Structure formats: C-alpha cells, structure tokens
Amino acid sequence: MSKGPWWVRVIGVTGVSGAIALYLIHFLTTSVTASIERHDQTTAERLRELITISRQICVNGAVSEVERGGCFR
C-alpha cells in the first residue's frame, strides 16, 4: 500500500461506506459521551441542592438538639 494520509489508507482498507460508518460511530460516541458527562454534572448539582433543602427542612422541624444532629448523617 502506498504511503499517504491515514484517512486514505482507512478508505483503501474499509471502502467508502465502511469509512463513513467508522466516522459516524466515532462522531456519535464522542457526542453521546460528552452529553452524558454534562448530564452527570447537572444531576450531581441538583442532588446537592435537594440534600441541602432536605437538611434545612429537617433542622427546622427538629425539636431537640439530638434530632437536629440526626439531620446531618
């Protein structure tokens, strides 16, 4: 096989339709992975907010110091 750009060799080995399929797989997995990471960050932020609110509700409803201590376990 002649020396040339890597993408020309890929097309030579896999064919045009195979190269297109490989590109689409690469593109989709990259974009899906990035989307999942953004979703994980957003979910973690919202979860921290909900935990903080739940603790505030617990502290406000606690009658004794012992009950208030149980809010932060």
Secondary structure, DSSP 8 states (H G I E B T S, - for coil): -----HHHHHHHHHHHHHHHHHHHHHHHHHHHHHHHHHHHHHHHHHHHHHHHHHHHHHHHH--SHHHHHHTT-
